[in-house]
Amino acid sequence: MNTNLRSPREALVESGLNPSFQRIRILEHMLGRLDHPTVSMVHDSLIREMPMLAKATVYNTLNAFVEKGLAIALTITSEECRYDCRREAHHHFLCKRCGSILDIEIRCKYAGVGEVMGHRVEDIHGYFKGTCKTCLTEEERARARSKKILQHTISKKGG
């Protein structure tokens, strides 16, 4: 289900959920995010706008979105559940260094097959883990700085 093609209100109604102000606002907020937020991240982002918003409301709303197919729950880390409202098939990459979760656009040979080895496939979740290119770039810069400092120290000592 691609919620980007209709308004959040319409998406909620079509999924059978009451389009309350909180649900509409949480869905709008989720559709504007690419960072796969946690319940706490969504709550922290919306609390100034909606001071009476309880973290439990965000939790229940996001889980209702998952139940109705408006979102998916990512269990890419063992510490917390992350949420994604992008419903097109895609995989995810977790940077072990900074903790960011990024969308990975690769084609899975089983996507759209419907059945694998006699099993009906309803969802496919691919998780990749490693170091993101931003952290790699920062790591390379830090190594270059260390090398430069070491070379400078050696040259001052004359060796």
CORKAKA-V407253 format. One record per run of one state. SS is the DSSP state (@ for helix, = for strand, . for the rest). FROM is the first residue (numbers start at 1). TO is the last residue. If there is no record, write none. Layout:
BEGIN
ss:SS from:FROM to:TO
ss:SS from:FROM to:TO
END
This chain:
BEGIN
ss:. from:1 to:2
ss:@ from:3 to:5
ss:. from:6 to:7
ss:@ from:8 to:15
ss:. from:16 to:20
ss:@ from:21 to:31
ss:. from:32 to:38
ss:@ from:39 to:46
ss:. from:47 to:54
ss:@ from:55 to:67
ss:. from:68 to:71
ss:= from:72 to:74
ss:. from:75 to:81
ss:= from:82 to:84
ss:. from:85 to:90
ss:= from:91 to:95
ss:. from:96 to:100
ss:= from:101 to:104
ss:. from:105 to:114
ss:= from:115 to:116
ss:. from:117 to:118
ss:= from:119 to:120
ss:. from:121 to:126
ss:= from:127 to:130
ss:. from:131 to:132
ss:@ from:133 to:157
ss:. from:158 to:159
END
